[in-house]
């Protein structure tokens, strides 16, 4: 999962709950006009833009209840649109570019379960790497050394 998004029923209470429960860092908020504010957060506790791993906003009135939407990382979002449709899914919104250079979309699977997709951007690759750890020649569980990949250095890892 490359991004986490909460459509909140009680924005202030939910933000307080998740930051106190899990030590999440509160980042910048973006004004989204009539939709309100989009609050960025970091699962690692960081507060800079590059450490952000999700966002939250007040749920739209037409949404029956608050929910989490997870964005899965894909290599090419345009190819992913074709795959979603070919598999019986429905494109709900996007693809569109968001701050940081990524492209995102929201979709529903054939049963109506919601999900998002995200592709592109150096920050996205770094976010995924921070969650997984640096690439190694052999998995750590198999006894491989912790040898950082070239991407690790670009993401601020040694």
Secondary structure, DSSP 8 states (H G I E B T S, - for coil): --EEEEEESSHHHHHHHHHHHH--EEEEEEE-GGG-EEEEEETTS--SGGG--EEEEE--TTSSS-EEEEEEE-S-HHHHHHHHHHTT-EEEEEEEE-TTS-EEEEEE-TT--EEEEEE--HHHHHHHHHHH----SS-GGGT------HHHHHTT--
